[in-house]
Amino acid sequence: MLKEGEEYIFTAGKEIETPDGKLYRLLTGPDNVKYLLRSEYYRGYAINEGNEITCRVDKINCRGEVFLEPHHPVYEPGKQYEFKIVSHELRTDYSGNETYALIIEDVFGNKIAVPAGKRNSEIPQPGSYINLKVEKILKGKPVLYSPSPGTGRFSGLKYGNYYDFRIEKIAKVIDGEELFVVSDPYGKWHTIPVKYYRHYNLKPGAEFKGRIIKHSRRSSWKIEPCNPHYNKGDEINLKVESVTPAAGGNYFILTLSDEFGFIHTLNSKTRPGVNYIKCRIKSFRKGKPDLLLCKVF
C-alpha cells in the first residue's frame, strides 16, 4: 500500500480520455495498481508509454484517491534557481489585502506568480533575473513561496458553525486564481475560490450563509457556502449519463446529472443497469455534494 509523502517507481502506460474530456496517463505502481496522472500538467516531462518514472505520493484524500507528483526534470525542492521576471501585477493575498506579484517564467514557459511586497516597496523590473528557492513541485510547476494560512482571521468563529458572510469583491490572488473576498460578522476578511461556486450565483454585495469546515485533518479552516439547491440529508434522483470502468478495474465511475443540469460523479462497485439512481447528500465540499448511493431504479 502506498504511503503519503513517500516516493515509488511507476511504469507509464497509455494515455486515456475521461468522460469530461480530460487526458490522463495510466501509471502502474509497485503494488500493480493503476493510477491516473493528468497529462496537461506534464507535457514538458516527455513521459511516454513504457517509461519508468519516480513519483512522490503527494496526497491521499478521504476517498482513497491517490495524487502523484513525478520528479521534475530540472528543479529539485530545497534548491535555488534563476528565473526571468516577465512582468509584475497588483493582486490580492489570501487575507484579501492588496500586494504586488512578480510574474516569472520557468524552463517550460509556465508563468508563475510570487509575492513582491506592498505598493511602495521596490519591485524588480521585467527582463531582469531573480534567484528563488523551489519549495516543492505541484502539478508540474515549481512552487516558489508558501502562502500563510492566516489562522488569526478566524478568531471569534467556531469550527462547524454557520455564519452570515458578505461578498466584498472579486480579486485575483498571487497565483492568478480568482477569489471572492468576503467579510464575516466581526469585520475580518476571508477568501473563497470563485471556480467552485460559479453555479451559486454569488456576486459582490450579496450575503450568504456559510459553514466553517476543514477539507482534511491537516488542512486549515475554510468557508463552505450553503448550497442554494440542496441540503445535507436530501435524497435526490440523478440521471446516469455515462458509466466508465476505473483505471484499476475495481469500480465504475458514474457521471450523473440532476434536475438543474449540474453534473456529479460517483464511484460504484457495480454497473447500474438503469437510467436513474437515488443518492443521499452526506455533506458539501468545494461547492459539490458528497453523494451516497441509495437505490437504483
C-alpha positions in Angstrom: 0.0 0.0 0.0 1.3 3.4 -1.0 2.1 6.0 1.8 1.7 9.7 1.5 5.0 11.6 1.2 6.9 8.5 0.0 8.5 8.0 -3.4 7.9 5.0 -5.7 8.8 3.9 -9.2 5.9 3.7 -11.7 5.6 2.4 -15.2 3.9 4.7 -17.7 1.1 3.2 -19.8 -1.1 4.5 -22.5 -2.9 7.9 -22.5 -6.7 7.8 -22.0 -9.5 10.3 -22.1 -12.1 10.5 -19.3 -15.8 11.3 -19.8 -15.2 15.0 -19.0 -12.7 15.3 -21.9 -9.5 15.4 -19.8 -6.4 13.4 -20.8 -4.6 11.2 -18.3 -1.6 9.0 -18.4 -2.0 5.5 -16.9 0.7 4.6 -14.4 1.2 1.2 -12.9 2.6 1.3 -9.3 4.8 -1.1 -7.3 1.5 -2.6 -5.9 0.5 -3.4 -9.5 -2.4 -1.0 -9.2 -3.1 1.5 -12.0 -3.2 5.2 -11.2 -4.0 8.3 -13.3 -1.7 11.3 -14.0 -3.2 14.4 -15.5 -1.4 14.7 -18.9 -1.6 18.5 -19.5 0.5 19.3 -16.3 3.5 17.2 -17.5 3.8 17.9 -21.3 7.4 19.0 -20.9 8.4 15.9 -19.0 8.4 13.6 -22.1 6.6 10.8 -20.3 5.9 8.1 -22.8 4.4 4.6 -22.7 6.9 2.1 -21.2 8.9 4.7 -19.3 9.8 4.2 -15.6 9.3 7.3 -13.6 9.8 8.2 -9.9 6.7 9.9 -8.3 6.1 11.2 -4.8 2.7 10.4 -3.3 1.6 14.0 -2.8 -1.8 13.3 -1.2 -4.3 10.5 -0.5 -7.7 12.0 0.1 -10.5 10.8 2.3 -12.0 8.9 -0.6 -8.7 7.0 -1.1 -7.8 8.8 -4.3 -4.0 9.0 -4.8 -2.4 12.1 -6.2 1.1 11.6 -7.7 3.9 14.1 -8.5 6.6 13.0 -10.8 10.2 14.1 -10.3 10.8 17.4 -12.2 13.4 17.0 -14.9 15.1 20.3 -13.9 14.1 21.6 -10.5 14.7 19.9 -7.1 12.8 21.1 -3.9 15.1 22.9 -1.5 17.5 24.3 -4.1 17.7 27.8 -5.6 17.4 28.6 -9.3 17.5 31.7 -11.5 14.1 32.8 -13.0 13.4 35.5 -15.5 10.9 38.2 -14.5 8.3 38.8 -17.3 6.0 41.3 -15.6 4.5 42.4 -12.2 0.9 43.0 -11.3 -1.2 44.3 -8.4 -3.0 41.3 -6.9 -4.6 40.2 -3.6 -3.2 37.9 -0.9 -5.2 35.2 0.8 -6.3 37.6 3.6 -7.9 39.9 0.9 -5.2 42.6 1.1 -3.6 44.2 -2.0 0.0 43.2 -2.8 2.3 43.2 -5.8 3.2 39.9 -7.5 6.2 39.2 -9.8 5.3 37.0 -12.8 8.3 34.8 -13.6 8.8 32.1 -16.2 10.1 28.5 -15.6 12.1 26.4 -18.1 8.9 25.1 -19.8 7.4 28.6 -20.2 4.9 28.3 -17.4 4.1 31.7 -15.8 4.3 31.6 -12.0 3.4 34.5 -9.6 5.4 35.2 -6.4 4.7 37.9 -3.8 6.8 41.0 -4.2 5.6 43.3 -1.4 3.3 46.2 -0.9 2.6 49.2 -3.1 5.6 51.4 -2.1 8.2 48.6 -2.0 11.0 48.4 -4.6 9.9 46.0 -7.4 12.5 44.2 -9.7 11.9 45.2 -13.3 10.7 42.9 -16.2 13.6 41.4 -18.1 15.7 41.1 -15.0 16.5 37.8 -13.2 15.9 36.7 -9.7 17.2 33.7 -7.6 14.3 31.9 -5.9 14.1 28.7 -3.8 11.9 25.9 -5.0 9.7 24.9 -2.1 8.2 21.9 -3.9 6.8 20.8 -7.2 3.0 20.8 -7.7 1.2 19.9 -10.9 4.5 20.1 -12.8 5.3 23.6 -11.7 7.8 24.8 -9.1 6.2 26.3 -6.0 8.3 29.3 -5.1 6.5 30.5 -1.9 4.2 29.2 0.7 1.0 31.2 1.4 0.3 31.9 5.0 -2.7 30.0 6.4 -3.8 33.2 8.2 -5.4 31.3 11.1 -5.9 34.5 13.0 -8.5 35.6 10.5 -10.9 33.0 12.0 -10.7 34.3 15.6 -14.2 34.6 17.0 -15.6 31.9 14.7 -16.2 28.3 15.8 -15.4 25.2 13.7 -18.6 23.6 12.4 -20.8 26.6 13.0 -22.8 28.6 10.4 -22.3 32.4 9.9 -23.5 35.2 7.6 -20.9 36.5 5.2 -20.9 39.4 2.7 -19.1 39.3 -0.6 -16.9 42.5 -0.8 -15.3 42.0 -4.2 -13.8 39.5 -6.6 -10.0 39.6 -6.8 -7.1 37.8 -8.4 -4.6 36.3 -5.8 -0.9 35.7 -6.1 -1.1 32.5 -8.2 -3.6 34.1 -10.6 -6.7 32.4 -9.2 -10.0 34.4 -8.9 -11.3 34.6 -5.3 -14.3 36.0 -3.6 -13.2 38.4 -0.8 -15.8 38.1 1.9 -16.3 39.7 5.3 -17.5 37.8 8.4 -19.8 39.2 11.2 -16.7 40.6 13.0 -15.4 42.5 10.0 -12.5 40.2 9.2 -11.8 39.4 5.5 -11.5 35.9 4.0 -11.2 34.4 0.6 -13.1 31.7 -1.3 -12.2 30.3 -4.7 -14.6 31.5 -7.4 -14.3 28.4 -9.6 -16.0 26.1 -7.1 -19.1 28.3 -6.6 -19.9 29.9 -10.1 -23.2 28.0 -10.1 -24.2 29.6 -6.8 -24.8 32.9 -8.5 -22.7 34.8 -5.9 -21.9 38.4 -6.7 -20.2 41.4 -4.9 -22.7 42.9 -2.4 -24.5 39.7 -1.9 -24.8 38.0 1.5 -24.8 34.2 2.1 -24.7 31.7 4.9 -21.6 29.6 5.2 -20.1 26.9 7.5 -16.6 26.7 8.9 -15.1 23.4 7.8 -11.8 21.6 7.1 -11.1 19.5 3.9 -8.8 17.2 5.7 -7.3 16.6 9.2 -4.2 18.7 8.3 -5.8 21.5 6.3 -6.6 25.0 7.5 -10.2 26.2 8.1 -12.3 27.0 5.1 -15.7 28.6 4.5 -18.2 26.4 2.7 -21.2 28.5 1.4 -24.6 26.8 1.8 -25.8 25.2 -1.4 -28.7 27.1 -2.9 -30.3 24.0 -4.3 -29.8 21.2 -1.8 -29.4 20.5 2.0 -27.4 17.8 3.8 -29.5 14.7 4.1 -31.6 15.3 1.0 -32.3 12.3 -1.3 -32.1 13.2 -4.9 -32.8 11.4 -8.2 -29.9 11.6 -10.7 -29.8 10.6 -14.4 -27.0 8.2 -15.4 -25.2 10.0 -18.3 -22.3 7.6 -18.6 -20.5 4.6 -16.9 -16.7 4.3 -17.2 -14.6 1.5 -15.7 -12.0 2.9 -13.3 -8.3 2.5 -14.3 -7.7 -0.2 -11.8 -10.8 -2.1 -12.9 -12.2 -2.4 -9.3 -15.1 0.0 -9.6 -17.1 2.2 -12.1 -17.2 6.0 -12.4 -20.7 7.2 -12.8 -21.3 10.5 -14.5 -24.7 11.8 -13.3 -26.9 14.9 -13.9 -29.5 16.4 -11.6 -32.7 18.3 -12.3 -30.8 21.6 -12.6 -28.4 20.3 -15.2 -25.4 20.1 -12.9 -23.0 17.2 -13.4 -21.9 14.9 -10.5 -19.6 11.9 -10.3 -19.9 8.9 -8.1 -17.9 5.7 -7.7 -19.9 2.4 -7.7 -18.7 -1.2 -7.2 -21.4 -2.4 -9.6 -22.5 -1.1 -13.0 -26.1 0.2 -12.9 -28.4 -1.3 -15.4 -30.9 1.6 -15.2 -31.1 5.2 -16.3 -31.7 6.8 -12.8 -30.3 6.3 -9.3 -31.2 7.8 -5.9 -28.5 9.3 -3.8 -28.3 10.9 -0.3 -26.2 14.0 0.3 -23.8 13.4 3.1 -22.1 16.8 3.1 -20.7 19.5 0.8 -17.2 20.2 -0.3 -15.9 22.9 -2.7 -19.5 23.5 -3.9 -20.2 19.9 -4.7 -22.4 17.5 -2.7 -20.7 14.3 -1.4 -23.1 11.6 -2.5 -24.0 8.2 -1.0 -25.7 5.7 -3.4 -29.1 4.7 -2.0 -31.0 3.0 -4.8 -31.1 2.3 -8.5 -34.5 2.3 -10.4 
